[in-house]
Amino acid sequence: MNVRPRSKPARSTQRGRQAAVAAAPRGKSKRRNLLVLQAECTLTDAAELKSALCRLSDHDGTVTLDAAAVERIDTAALQLLAAFVRDRRLAGAALQWRAVSPAVHSAARLLGMDTMLALNEAAS
C-alpha cells in the first residue's frame, strides 16, 4: 500500500497576517485576557479568530474584546464572536467590550445580533 505524506498547509498570506487577531495589545503590556480585533475580520480570518477565542474561553477573570480597529466584518466573524459571548454568559464568566467600531455596530445591527453580542453595553 502506497501512502503519500500529507502536504503542509499553505503559508498565510501577507493580508492574512495583517488581518490576524492579536492576543495582546502592542507594547509592553501582555494582558492574557484581551483580544484586539484587527481591521479585517472575515471568513478568511475565521480560523485565527476562533483559535484566539478558544485560548480565552477558559479564562477565569473578565475577558475584554477590543473591536475599535475593525473596518470590515462579516457574518462568519460575528457568529464566532456571538458563540463566544454566549459561552461566557452560560459559564457565568465576565466579558466586556473595550471599544466597538461603527462597522461592527452596523453589521451586528443589520443581522440583528447587537443584543446577542452585548454591544448595547459596549463603549463605542
Secondary structure, DSSP 8 states (H G I E B T S, - for coil): -------------HHHHHHS-BSS-SSS---TTEEE--SEESGGGHHHHHHHHHHHTT-SS-EEEEETT-SEE-HHHHHHHHHHHHHHHHTT--EEEEEE-HHHHHHHHHTT-TTTTTGGGS--
